[in-house]
Amino acid sequence: MRTGDVVVGETYTAHIPRRLPTLPAGARANRWLSDMQLHLVRGRRITVTVIGFGEKPDTVVVSRDIPAGSVALRLTHEQAAALDLAEGQEYDITGIVTDTDGQAIVFPATVLHTIPARWLRPPGERLELHPDTDHFHRALVCRDADGMTPPEIDRAADMAMERLHHVQDLALDDPGFDQAVLTAEADRQEWLRIADRVRTAGLAAYDPRADPDAVEHPPLIRFRKT
């Protein structure tokens, strides 16, 4: 989204890339927690609430709820002295809280991130591939898989996954790649379907003419007769 379209106080879906760029620093005390939590959700979509705009152009400050398993307790001066700690500074004890059965207690917590506004999408946004386009891409994959062995199909499925990840990251910077994401996902799903078929049937090679779920796309994509 563009920064001008973002409304403070509204909830959005944030698409987090797998390769995180260098992001603007947040509050120093919370920077480590923010970076760690963002690292944990790479490649995922998360729900966030915009609470303001970042200092750098085209960035927003968002909050999201996370479960917290650890807590920090500030020691009083008397407690620090009882532990024979040096005077003149503050001390915290960090760890987990357990009940009498030894079960860890989880507390609700909030983490703040400063992220590019382009990562945000309206929560109800749903892009769909036109059925004719989906049909065409499935036909391309079936044609390309013709005669491939199971290991070759697995490698092709891995390459389809890499391409999907690549265009997903491109789409974060340029919404014009949204359609490419949909077609890359269609390609990946068809490779996975074919891989599952050859494994289940114990085939030495894939033959789309013997696959009842394979599709052609006359007159553009036709399977060669054997």
Secondary structure, DSSP 8 states (H G I E B T S, - for coil): --GGG--TT-EEEEE--SS--------GGGHHHHHHHHHHTTT-EEEEEEEEE-SSTTEEEEEEEEEE--EEEE--HHHHHHTT--SSS--EEEE--B-TT--B--EEEEEEEEEEGGGEE-TT------HHHHHHHHHHHHHHHTT--HHHHHHHHHHHHHHHHHHHHHHHH-GGGHHHHHHHHHHHHHHHHHHHHHHHHT-SS--GGG-TT---BTTTB-----
